[in-house]
Amino acid sequence: MDRLLDIINIILKNREKPTLDKISGETDLRTDLGFDSLDLAELTARIEAEYDVDIFEDGIVFKISDIWKKISK
C-alpha cells in the first residue's frame, strides 16, 4: 500500500493539497481526500501505468479498499 500512498501524495501535491502519512482501506477518495474528477482521472492514469489495471473498468471506486482489491488481483 506504500506505492499507492505515494501515487495519492503525488496527486495531492500537484493540486497543492496537504500530503498524507498514511491511508487506510476506509479512506474515501472524494470525502476524505477531496478528489474531484480531474484528480480521479490522474489517479486512474497513474495506477494504470504502475499496475496495468483500470480501476474504473467495472464501475466507480469510492474507497482505497476498492482500489486495493483491483490492483491485488
PDB file with SEQRES, HELIX, SHEET and CRYST1 records, atoms N, CA, C and O in Angstrom:
SEQRES   1 A   73  MET ASP ARG LEU LEU ASP ILE ILE ASN ILE ILE LEU LYS          
SEQRES   2 A   73  ASN ARG GLU LYS PRO THR LEU ASP LYS ILE SER GLY GLU          
SEQRES   3 A   73  THR ASP LEU ARG THR ASP LEU GLY PHE ASP SER LEU ASP          
SEQRES   4 A   73  LEU ALA GLU LEU THR ALA ARG ILE GLU ALA GLU TYR ASP          
SEQRES   5 A   73  VAL ASP ILE PHE GLU ASP GLY ILE VAL PHE LYS ILE SER          
SEQRES   6 A   73  ASP ILE TRP LYS LYS ILE SER LYS                              
HELIX    1 AA1 ASP A    2  ASN A   14  1                                  13    
HELIX    2 AA2 SER A   37  TYR A   51  1                                  15    
HELIX    3 AA3 ILE A   64  ILE A   71  1                                   8    
CRYST1    1.000    1.000    1.000  90.00  90.00  90.00 P 1           1          
ATOM      1  N   MET A   1       0.828  -1.205   0.000  1.00  0.00           N  
ATOM      2  CA  MET A   1       0.000   0.000   0.000  1.00  0.00           C  
ATOM      3  C   MET A   1       0.867   1.262   0.000  1.00  0.00           C  
ATOM      4  O   MET A   1       0.366   2.368  -0.206  1.00  0.00           O  
ATOM      5  N   ASP A   2       2.162   1.090   0.231  1.00  0.00           N  
ATOM      6  CA  ASP A   2       3.061   2.244   0.245  1.00  0.00           C  
ATOM      7  C   ASP A   2       3.120   2.928  -1.117  1.00  0.00           C  
ATOM      8  O   ASP A   2       3.116   4.157  -1.193  1.00  0.00           O  
ATOM      9  N   ARG A   3       3.176   2.148  -2.188  1.00  0.00           N  
ATOM     10  CA  ARG A   3       3.235   2.742  -3.525  1.00  0.00           C  
ATOM     11  C   ARG A   3       1.945   3.483  -3.843  1.00  0.00           C  
ATOM     12  O   ARG A   3       1.973   4.542  -4.470  1.00  0.00           O  
ATOM     13  N   LEU A   4       0.816   2.931  -3.414  1.00  0.00           N  
ATOM     14  CA  LEU A   4      -0.472   3.601  -3.623  1.00  0.00           C  
ATOM     15  C   LEU A   4      -0.494   4.930  -2.867  1.00  0.00           C  
ATOM     16  O   LEU A   4      -0.990   5.929  -3.388  1.00  0.00           O  
ATOM     17  N   LEU A   5       0.029   4.949  -1.665  1.00  0.00           N  
ATOM     18  CA  LEU A   5       0.133   6.194  -0.899  1.00  0.00           C  
ATOM     19  C   LEU A   5       1.021   7.203  -1.637  1.00  0.00           C  
ATOM     20  O   LEU A   5       0.710   8.393  -1.679  1.00  0.00           O  
ATOM     21  N   ASP A   6       2.113   6.727  -2.210  1.00  0.00           N  
ATOM     22  CA  ASP A   6       2.985   7.614  -2.989  1.00  0.00           C  
ATOM     23  C   ASP A   6       2.228   8.247  -4.156  1.00  0.00           C  
ATOM     24  O   ASP A   6       2.347   9.448  -4.398  1.00  0.00           O  
ATOM     25  N   ILE A   7       1.456   7.445  -4.871  1.00  0.00           N  
ATOM     26  CA  ILE A   7       0.680   7.938  -6.015  1.00  0.00           C  
ATOM     27  C   ILE A   7      -0.329   8.988  -5.555  1.00  0.00           C  
ATOM     28  O   ILE A   7      -0.466  10.039  -6.181  1.00  0.00           O  
ATOM     29  N   ILE A   8      -1.028   8.704  -4.472  1.00  0.00           N  
ATOM     30  CA  ILE A   8      -2.022   9.642  -3.947  1.00  0.00           C  
ATOM     31  C   ILE A   8      -1.342  10.949  -3.524  1.00  0.00           C  
ATOM     32  O   ILE A   8      -1.860  12.035  -3.781  1.00  0.00           O  
ATOM     33  N   ASN A   9      -0.193  10.837  -2.882  1.00  0.00           N  
ATOM     34  CA  ASN A   9       0.514  12.045  -2.451  1.00  0.00           C  
ATOM     35  C   ASN A   9       1.030  12.868  -3.630  1.00  0.00           C  
ATOM     36  O   ASN A   9       1.073  14.095  -3.542  1.00  0.00           O  
ATOM     37  N   ILE A  10       1.415  12.234  -4.710  1.00  0.00           N  
ATOM     38  CA  ILE A  10       1.814  12.965  -5.916  1.00  0.00           C  
ATOM     39  C   ILE A  10       0.643  13.801  -6.418  1.00  0.00           C  
ATOM     40  O   ILE A  10       0.807  14.972  -6.761  1.00  0.00           O  
ATOM     41  N   ILE A  11      -0.526  13.200  -6.459  1.00  0.00           N  
ATOM     42  CA  ILE A  11      -1.721  13.910  -6.928  1.00  0.00           C  
ATOM     43  C   ILE A  11      -2.062  15.060  -5.982  1.00  0.00           C  
ATOM     44  O   ILE A  11      -2.347  16.170  -6.430  1.00  0.00           O  
ATOM     45  N   LEU A  12      -2.032  14.797  -4.685  1.00  0.00           N  
ATOM     46  CA  LEU A  12      -2.320  15.852  -3.713  1.00  0.00           C  
ATOM     47  C   LEU A  12      -1.318  16.996  -3.841  1.00  0.00           C  
ATOM     48  O   LEU A  12      -1.697  18.167  -3.817  1.00  0.00           O  
ATOM     49  N   LYS A  13      -0.063  16.658  -3.974  1.00  0.00           N  
ATOM     50  CA  LYS A  13       0.979  17.680  -4.091  1.00  0.00           C  
ATOM     51  C   LYS A  13       0.793  18.502  -5.366  1.00  0.00           C  
ATOM     52  O   LYS A  13       0.971  19.720  -5.353  1.00  0.00           O  
ATOM     53  N   ASN A  14       0.436  17.836  -6.469  1.00  0.00           N  
ATOM     54  CA  ASN A  14       0.196  18.541  -7.739  1.00  0.00           C  
ATOM     55  C   ASN A  14      -0.940  19.550  -7.623  1.00  0.00           C  
ATOM     56  O   ASN A  14      -0.962  20.548  -8.344  1.00  0.00           O  
ATOM     57  N   ARG A  15      -1.875  19.296  -6.727  1.00  0.00           N  
ATOM     58  CA  ARG A  15      -3.019  20.186  -6.530  1.00  0.00           C  
ATOM     59  C   ARG A  15      -2.796  21.142  -5.358  1.00  0.00           C  
ATOM     60  O   ARG A  15      -3.697  21.872  -4.946  1.00  0.00           O  
ATOM     61  N   GLU A  16      -1.567  21.116  -4.833  1.00  0.00           N  
ATOM     62  CA  GLU A  16      -1.190  21.967  -3.695  1.00  0.00           C  
ATOM     63  C   GLU A  16      -2.059  21.714  -2.468  1.00  0.00           C  
ATOM     64  O   GLU A  16      -2.424  22.633  -1.735  1.00  0.00           O  
ATOM     65  N   LYS A  17      -2.379  20.434  -2.269  1.00  0.00           N  
ATOM     66  CA  LYS A  17      -3.119  19.992  -1.081  1.00  0.00           C  
ATOM     67  C   LYS A  17      -2.131  19.302  -0.150  1.00  0.00           C  
ATOM     68  O   LYS A  17      -1.095  18.814  -0.601  1.00  0.00           O  
ATOM     69  N   PRO A  18      -2.439  19.253   1.145  1.00  0.00           N  
ATOM     70  CA  PRO A  18      -1.532  18.579   2.085  1.00  0.00           C  
ATOM     71  C   PRO A  18      -1.411  17.086   1.761  1.00  0.00           C  
ATOM     72  O   PRO A  18      -2.392  16.429   1.412  1.00  0.00           O  
ATOM     73  N   THR A  19      -0.188  16.568   1.885  1.00  0.00           N  
ATOM     74  CA  THR A  19       0.037  15.141   1.655  1.00  0.00           C  
ATOM     75  C   THR A  19      -0.266  14.356   2.932  1.00  0.00           C  
ATOM     76  O   THR A  19      -0.460  14.933   4.001  1.00  0.00           O  
ATOM     77  N   LEU A  20      -0.303  13.043   2.799  1.00  0.00           N  
ATOM     78  CA  LEU A  20      -0.691  12.161   3.895  1.00  0.00           C  
ATOM     79  C   LEU A  20       0.467  11.295   4.361  1.00  0.00           C  
ATOM     80  O   LEU A  20       1.357  10.961   3.577  1.00  0.00           O  
ATOM     81  N   ASP A  21       0.454  10.934   5.628  1.00  0.00           N  
ATOM     82  CA  ASP A  21       1.433   9.998   6.171  1.00  0.00           C  
ATOM     83  C   ASP A  21       0.964   8.563   6.017  1.00  0.00           C  
ATOM     84  O   ASP A  21       1.770   7.639   5.917  1.00  0.00           O  
ATOM     85  N   LYS A  22      -0.364   8.388   5.998  1.00  0.00           N  
ATOM     86  CA  LYS A  22      -0.921   7.041   5.878  1.00  0.00           C  
ATOM     87  C   LYS A  22      -2.326   7.118   5.299  1.00  0.00           C  
ATOM     88  O   LYS A  22      -2.982   8.160   5.329  1.00  0.00           O  
ATOM     89  N   ILE A  23      -2.761   5.988   4.774  1.00  0.00           N  
ATOM     90  CA  ILE A  23      -4.133   5.813   4.310  1.00  0.00           C  
ATOM     91  C   ILE A  23      -4.616   4.471   4.829  1.00  0.00           C  
ATOM     92  O   ILE A  23      -3.817   3.619   5.218  1.00  0.00           O  
ATOM     93  N   SER A  24      -5.911   4.294   4.832  1.00  0.00           N  
ATOM     94  CA  SER A  24      -6.473   3.001   5.216  1.00  0.00           C  
ATOM     95  C   SER A  24      -7.462   2.576   4.136  1.00  0.00           C  
ATOM     96  O   SER A  24      -7.793   3.346   3.234  1.00  0.00           O  
ATOM     97  N   GLY A  25      -7.913   1.364   4.248  1.00  0.00           N  
ATOM     98  CA  GLY A  25      -8.898   0.867   3.296  1.00  0.00           C  
ATOM     99  C   GLY A  25     -10.176   1.674   3.306  1.00  0.00           C  
ATOM    100  O   GLY A  25     -10.885   1.740   2.301  1.00  0.00           O  
ATOM    101  N   GLU A  26     -10.474   2.288   4.437  1.00  0.00           N  
ATOM    102  CA  GLU A  26     -11.714   3.061   4.567  1.00  0.00           C  
ATOM    103  C   GLU A  26     -11.583   4.509   4.095  1.00  0.00           C  
ATOM    104  O   GLU A  26     -12.567   5.249   4.088  1.00  0.00           O  
ATOM    105  N   THR A  27     -10.383   4.913   3.704  1.00  0.00           N  
ATOM    106  CA  THR A  27     -10.190   6.269   3.203  1.00  0.00           C  
ATOM    107  C   THR A  27     -11.009   6.462   1.934  1.00  0.00           C  
ATOM    108  O   THR A  27     -10.856   5.719   0.964  1.00  0.00           O  
ATOM    109  N   ASP A  28     -11.883   7.473   1.951  1.00  0.00           N  
ATOM    110  CA  ASP A  28     -12.751   7.758   0.810  1.00  0.00           C  
ATOM    111  C   ASP A  28     -12.068   8.763  -0.109  1.00  0.00           C  
ATOM    112  O   ASP A  28     -11.542   9.780   0.344  1.00  0.00           O  
ATOM    113  N   LEU A  29     -12.082   8.470  -1.389  1.00  0.00           N  
ATOM    114  CA  LEU A  29     -11.378   9.311  -2.356  1.00  0.00           C  
ATOM    115  C   LEU A  29     -11.939  10.723  -2.416  1.00  0.00           C  
ATOM    116  O   LEU A  29     -11.177  11.686  -2.503  1.00  0.00           O  
ATOM    117  N   ARG A  30     -13.240  10.859  -2.373  1.00  0.00           N  
ATOM    118  CA  ARG A  30     -13.853  12.183  -2.505  1.00  0.00           C  
ATOM    119  C   ARG A  30     -13.970  12.907  -1.160  1.00  0.00           C  
ATOM    120  O   ARG A  30     -13.543  14.055  -1.039  1.00  0.00           O  
ATOM    121  N   THR A  31     -14.537  12.255  -0.161  1.00  0.00           N  
ATOM    122  CA  THR A  31     -14.790  12.965   1.096  1.00  0.00           C  
ATOM    123  C   THR A  31     -13.537  13.122   1.956  1.00  0.00           C  
ATOM    124  O   THR A  31     -13.334  14.176   2.559  1.00  0.00           O  
ATOM    125  N   ASP A  32     -12.701  12.093   2.020  1.00  0.00           N  
ATOM    126  CA  ASP A  32     -11.504  12.172   2.864  1.00  0.00           C  
ATOM    127  C   ASP A  32     -10.329  12.849   2.159  1.00  0.00           C  
ATOM    128  O   ASP A  32      -9.585  13.611   2.777  1.00  0.00           O  
ATOM    129  N   LEU A  33     -10.164  12.571   0.869  1.00  0.00           N  
ATOM    130  CA  LEU A  33      -9.034  13.119   0.132  1.00  0.00           C  
ATOM    131  C   LEU A  33      -9.391  14.371  -0.656  1.00  0.00           C  
ATOM    132  O   LEU A  33      -8.507  15.110  -1.089  1.00  0.00           O  
ATOM    133  N   GLY A  34     -10.680  14.607  -0.842  1.00  0.00           N  
ATOM    134  CA  GLY A  34     -11.116  15.782  -1.586  1.00  0.00           C  
ATOM    135  C   GLY A  34     -10.872  15.670  -3.085  1.00  0.00           C  
ATOM    136  O   GLY A  34     -10.789  16.685  -3.776  1.00  0.00           O  
ATOM    137  N   PHE A  35     -10.758  14.443  -3.593  1.00  0.00           N  
ATOM    138  CA  PHE A  35     -10.514  14.254  -5.015  1.00  0.00           C  
ATOM    139  C   PHE A  35     -11.729  14.677  -5.830  1.00  0.00           C  
ATOM    140  O   PHE A  35     -12.866  14.351  -5.491  1.00  0.00           O  
ATOM    141  N   ASP A  36     -11.470  15.409  -6.910  1.00  0.00           N  
ATOM    142  CA  ASP A  36     -12.517  15.753  -7.861  1.00  0.00           C  
ATOM    143  C   ASP A  36     -12.303  14.895  -9.111  1.00  0.00           C  
ATOM    144  O   ASP A  36     -11.454  14.003  -9.109  1.00  0.00           O  
ATOM    145  N   SER A  37     -13.057  15.155 -10.168  1.00  0.00           N  
ATOM    146  CA  SER A  37     -12.982  14.308 -11.358  1.00  0.00           C  
ATOM    147  C   SER A  37     -11.595  14.369 -12.014  1.00  0.00           C  
ATOM    148  O   SER A  37     -11.126  13.368 -12.554  1.00  0.00           O  
ATOM    149  N   LEU A  38     -10.946  15.520 -11.971  1.00  0.00           N  
ATOM    150  CA  LEU A  38      -9.600  15.634 -12.529  1.00  0.00           C  
ATOM    151  C   LEU A  38      -8.603  14.799 -11.723  1.00  0.00           C  
ATOM    152  O   LEU A  38      -7.742  14.133 -12.298  1.00  0.00           O  
ATOM    153  N   ASP A  39      -8.719  14.834 -10.406  1.00  0.00           N  
ATOM    154  CA  ASP A  39      -7.852  14.026  -9.539  1.00  0.00           C  
ATOM    155  C   ASP A  39      -8.074  12.537  -9.802  1.00  0.00           C  
ATOM    156  O   ASP A  39      -7.117  11.765  -9.865  1.00  0.00           O  
ATOM    157  N   LEU A  40      -9.328  12.139  -9.955  1.00  0.00           N  
ATOM    158  CA  LEU A  40      -9.643  10.730 -10.202  1.00  0.00           C  
ATOM    159  C   LEU A  40      -9.107  10.284 -11.556  1.00  0.00           C  
ATOM    160  O   LEU A  40      -8.651   9.150 -11.697  1.00  0.00           O  
ATOM    161  N   ALA A  41      -9.157  11.161 -12.549  1.00  0.00           N  
ATOM    162  CA  ALA A  41      -8.604  10.830 -13.862  1.00  0.00           C  
ATOM    163  C   ALA A  41      -7.095  10.625 -13.763  1.00  0.00           C  
ATOM    164  O   ALA A  41      -6.554   9.688 -14.351  1.00  0.00           O  
ATOM    165  N   GLU A  42      -6.414  11.501 -13.018  1.00  0.00           N  
ATOM    166  CA  GLU A  42      -4.972  11.353 -12.833  1.00  0.00           C  
ATOM    167  C   GLU A  42      -4.654  10.080 -12.060  1.00  0.00           C  
ATOM    168  O   GLU A  42      -3.704   9.369 -12.388  1.00  0.00           O  
ATOM    169  N   LEU A  43      -5.450   9.795 -11.034  1.00  0.00           N  
ATOM    170  CA  LEU A  43      -5.262   8.570 -10.248  1.00  0.00           C  
ATOM    171  C   LEU A  43      -5.390   7.345 -11.146  1.00  0.00           C  
ATOM    172  O   LEU A  43      -4.571   6.429 -11.075  1.00  0.00           O  
ATOM    173  N   THR A  44      -6.416   7.332 -11.986  1.00  0.00           N  
ATOM    174  CA  THR A  44      -6.635   6.213 -12.902  1.00  0.00           C  
ATOM    175  C   THR A  44      -5.432   6.027 -13.821  1.00  0.00           C  
ATOM    176  O   THR A  44      -4.951   4.908 -13.998  1.00  0.00           O  
ATOM    177  N   ALA A  45      -4.944   7.120 -14.407  1.00  0.00           N  
ATOM    178  CA  ALA A  45      -3.810   7.039 -15.333  1.00  0.00           C  
ATOM    179  C   ALA A  45      -2.547   6.546 -14.623  1.00  0.00           C  
ATOM    180  O   ALA A  45      -1.812   5.720 -15.163  1.00  0.00           O  
ATOM    181  N   ARG A  46      -2.301   7.047 -13.424  1.00  0.00           N  
ATOM    182  CA  ARG A  46      -1.091   6.646 -12.695  1.00  0.00           C  
ATOM    183  C   ARG A  46      -1.156   5.183 -12.252  1.00  0.00           C  
ATOM    184  O   ARG A  46      -0.157   4.466 -12.322  1.00  0.00           O  
ATOM    185  N   ILE A  47      -2.317   4.747 -11.802  1.00  0.00           N  
ATOM    186  CA  ILE A  47      -2.450   3.346 -11.377  1.00  0.00           C  
ATOM    187  C   ILE A  47      -2.359   2.415 -12.584  1.00  0.00           C  
ATOM    188  O   ILE A  47      -1.763   1.341 -12.507  1.00  0.00           O  
ATOM    189  N   GLU A  48      -2.950   2.834 -13.688  1.00  0.00           N  
ATOM    190  CA  GLU A  48      -2.862   2.018 -14.897  1.00  0.00           C  
ATOM    191  C   GLU A  48      -1.404   1.887 -15.352  1.00  0.00           C  
ATOM    192  O   GLU A  48      -0.974   0.805 -15.751  1.00  0.00           O  
ATOM    193  N   ALA A  49      -0.653   2.973 -15.293  1.00  0.00           N  
ATOM    194  CA  ALA A  49       0.763   2.936 -15.676  1.00  0.00           C  
ATOM    195  C   ALA A  49       1.586   2.069 -14.706  1.00  0.00           C  
ATOM    196  O   ALA A  49       2.478   1.334 -15.131  1.00  0.00           O  
ATOM    197  N   GLU A  50       1.284   2.159 -13.428  1.00  0.00           N  
ATOM    198  CA  GLU A  50       2.050   1.432 -12.400  1.00  0.00           C  
ATOM    199  C   GLU A  50       1.675  -0.039 -12.309  1.00  0.00           C  
ATOM    200  O   GLU A  50       2.549  -0.899 -12.198  1.00  0.00           O  
ATOM    201  N   TYR A  51       0.366  -0.335 -12.355  1.00  0.00           N  
ATOM    202  CA  TYR A  51      -0.126  -1.691 -12.098  1.00  0.00           C  
ATOM    203  C   TYR A  51      -0.773  -2.358 -13.308  1.00  0.00           C  
ATOM    204  O   TYR A  51      -1.136  -3.532 -13.236  1.00  0.00           O  
ATOM    205  N   ASP A  52      -0.925  -1.632 -14.423  1.00  0.00           N  
ATOM    206  CA  ASP A  52      -1.587  -2.137 -15.619  1.00  0.00           C  
ATOM    207  C   ASP A  52      -3.019  -2.600 -15.317  1.00  0.00           C  
ATOM    208  O   ASP A  52      -3.466  -3.645 -15.790  1.00  0.00           O  
ATOM    209  N   VAL A  53      -3.725  -1.789 -14.515  1.00  0.00           N  
ATOM    210  CA  VAL A  53      -5.101  -2.078 -14.113  1.00  0.00           C  
ATOM    211  C   VAL A  53      -5.929  -0.808 -14.271  1.00  0.00           C  
ATOM    212  O   VAL A  53      -5.522   0.269 -13.835  1.00  0.00           O  
ATOM    213  N   ASP A  54      -7.098  -0.947 -14.902  1.00  0.00           N  
ATOM    214  CA  ASP A  54      -8.047   0.171 -14.991  1.00  0.00           C  
ATOM    215  C   ASP A  54      -8.985   0.061 -13.793  1.00  0.00           C  
ATOM    216  O   ASP A  54      -9.858  -0.807 -13.766  1.00  0.00           O  
ATOM    217  N   ILE A  55      -8.810   0.936 -12.801  1.00  0.00           N  
ATOM    218  CA  ILE A  55      -9.578   0.812 -11.558  1.00  0.00           C  
ATOM    219  C   ILE A  55     -11.060   1.117 -11.754  1.00  0.00           C  
ATOM    220  O   ILE A  55     -11.880   0.735 -10.919  1.00  0.00           O  
ATOM    221  N   PHE A  56     -11.417   1.800 -12.842  1.00  0.00           N  
ATOM    222  CA  PHE A  56     -12.809   2.133 -13.089  1.00  0.00           C  
ATOM    223  C   PHE A  56     -13.451   1.239 -14.147  1.00  0.00           C  
ATOM    224  O   PHE A  56     -14.559   1.519 -14.606  1.00  0.00           O  
ATOM    225  N   GLU A  57     -12.766   0.171 -14.535  1.00  0.00           N  
ATOM    226  CA  GLU A  57     -13.264  -0.729 -15.576  1.00  0.00           C  
ATOM    227  C   GLU A  57     -14.625  -1.327 -15.224  1.00  0.00           C  
ATOM    228  O   GLU A  57     -15.501  -1.434 -16.082  1.00  0.00           O  
ATOM    229  N   ASP A  58     -14.797  -1.709 -13.978  1.00  0.00           N  
ATOM    230  CA  ASP A  58     -16.038  -2.366 -13.541  1.00  0.00           C  
ATOM    231  C   ASP A  58     -16.994  -1.417 -12.838  1.00  0.00           C  
ATOM    232  O   ASP A  58     -17.964  -1.873 -12.234  1.00  0.00           O  
ATOM    233  N   GLY A  59     -16.751  -0.110 -12.898  1.00  0.00           N  
ATOM    234  CA  GLY A  59     -17.607   0.855 -12.215  1.00  0.00           C  
ATOM    235  C   GLY A  59     -16.790   1.789 -11.353  1.00  0.00           C  
ATOM    236  O   GLY A  59     -15.560   1.756 -11.353  1.00  0.00           O  
ATOM    237  N   ILE A  60     -17.492   2.608 -10.632  1.00  0.00           N  
ATOM    238  CA  ILE A  60     -16.867   3.634  -9.807  1.00  0.00           C  
ATOM    239  C   ILE A  60     -16.249   3.025  -8.552  1.00  0.00           C  
ATOM    240  O   ILE A  60     -16.824   2.128  -7.935  1.00  0.00           O  
ATOM    241  N   VAL A  61     -15.081   3.522  -8.187  1.00  0.00           N  
ATOM    242  CA  VAL A  61     -14.463   3.154  -6.913  1.00  0.00           C  
ATOM    243  C   VAL A  61     -14.599   4.340  -5.970  1.00  0.00           C  
ATOM    244  O   VAL A  61     -14.507   5.496  -6.383  1.00  0.00           O  
ATOM    245  N   PHE A  62     -14.818   4.037  -4.716  1.00  0.00           N  
ATOM    246  CA  PHE A  62     -15.034   5.085  -3.729  1.00  0.00           C  
ATOM    247  C   PHE A  62     -13.948   5.136  -2.665  1.00  0.00           C  
ATOM    248  O   PHE A  62     -13.574   6.211  -2.197  1.00  0.00           O  
ATOM    249  N   LYS A  63     -13.446   3.971  -2.289  1.00  0.00           N  
ATOM    250  CA  LYS A  63     -12.510   3.883  -1.169  1.00  0.00           C  
ATOM    251  C   LYS A  63     -11.194   3.250  -1.599  1.00  0.00           C  
ATOM    252  O   LYS A  63     -11.107   2.602  -2.643  1.00  0.00           O  
ATOM    253  N   ILE A  64     -10.188   3.449  -0.785  1.00  0.00           N  
ATOM    254  CA  ILE A  64      -8.884   2.852  -1.034  1.00  0.00           C  
ATOM    255  C   ILE A  64      -9.004   1.331  -1.114  1.00  0.00           C  
ATOM    256  O   ILE A  64      -8.312   0.701  -1.914  1.00  0.00           O  
ATOM    257  N   SER A  65      -9.859   0.743  -0.308  1.00  0.00           N  
ATOM    258  CA  SER A  65     -10.021  -0.715  -0.339  1.00  0.00           C  
ATOM    259  C   SER A  65     -10.522  -1.191  -1.701  1.00  0.00           C  
ATOM    260  O   SER A  65     -10.159  -2.283  -2.137  1.00  0.00           O  
ATOM    261  N   ASP A  66     -11.349  -0.395  -2.383  1.00  0.00           N  
ATOM    262  CA  ASP A  66     -11.815  -0.748  -3.729  1.00  0.00           C  
ATOM    263  C   ASP A  66     -10.640  -0.821  -4.699  1.00  0.00           C  
ATOM    264  O   ASP A  66     -10.558  -1.735  -5.519  1.00  0.00           O  
ATOM    265  N   ILE A  67      -9.737   0.145  -4.599  1.00  0.00           N  
ATOM    266  CA  ILE A  67      -8.562   0.171  -5.472  1.00  0.00           C  
ATOM    267  C   ILE A  67      -7.655  -1.003  -5.142  1.00  0.00           C  
ATOM    268  O   ILE A  67      -7.164  -1.697  -6.032  1.00  0.00           O  
ATOM    269  N   TRP A  68      -7.442  -1.211  -3.858  1.00  0.00           N  
ATOM    270  CA  TRP A  68      -6.533  -2.269  -3.420  1.00  0.00           C  
ATOM    271  C   TRP A  68      -6.997  -3.634  -3.924  1.00  0.00           C  
ATOM    272  O   TRP A  68      -6.175  -4.450  -4.340  1.00  0.00           O  
ATOM    273  N   LYS A  69      -8.295  -3.888  -3.892  1.00  0.00           N  
ATOM    274  CA  LYS A  69      -8.835  -5.158  -4.397  1.00  0.00           C  
ATOM    275  C   LYS A  69      -8.516  -5.329  -5.875  1.00  0.00           C  
ATOM    276  O   LYS A  69      -8.174  -6.427  -6.314  1.00  0.00           O  
ATOM    277  N   LYS A  70      -8.624  -4.262  -6.637  1.00  0.00           N  
ATOM    278  CA  LYS A  70      -8.390  -4.352  -8.079  1.00  0.00           C  
ATOM    279  C   LYS A  70      -6.918  -4.518  -8.415  1.00  0.00           C  
ATOM    280  O   LYS A  70      -6.585  -5.258  -9.340  1.00  0.00           O  
ATOM    281  N   ILE A  71      -6.039  -3.858  -7.701  1.00  0.00           N  
ATOM    282  CA  ILE A  71      -4.618  -3.976  -8.031  1.00  0.00           C  
ATOM    283  C   ILE A  71      -3.999  -5.231  -7.409  1.00  0.00           C  
ATOM    284  O   ILE A  71      -2.885  -5.611  -7.769  1.00  0.00           O  
ATOM    285  N   SER A  72      -4.696  -5.865  -6.497  1.00  0.00           N  
ATOM    286  CA  SER A  72      -4.176  -7.075  -5.846  1.00  0.00           C  
ATOM    287  C   SER A  72      -4.534  -8.355  -6.608  1.00  0.00           C  
ATOM    288  O   SER A  72      -4.050  -9.436  -6.271  1.00  0.00           O  
ATOM    289  N   LYS A  73      -5.373  -8.233  -7.623  1.00  0.00           N  
ATOM    290  CA  LYS A  73      -5.801  -9.426  -8.383  1.00  0.00           C  
ATOM    291  C   LYS A  73      -4.667 -10.011  -9.165  1.00  0.00           C  
ATOM    292  O   LYS A  73      -4.847 -11.012  -9.858  1.00  0.00           O  
TER     293      LYS A  73                                                      
END                                                                             
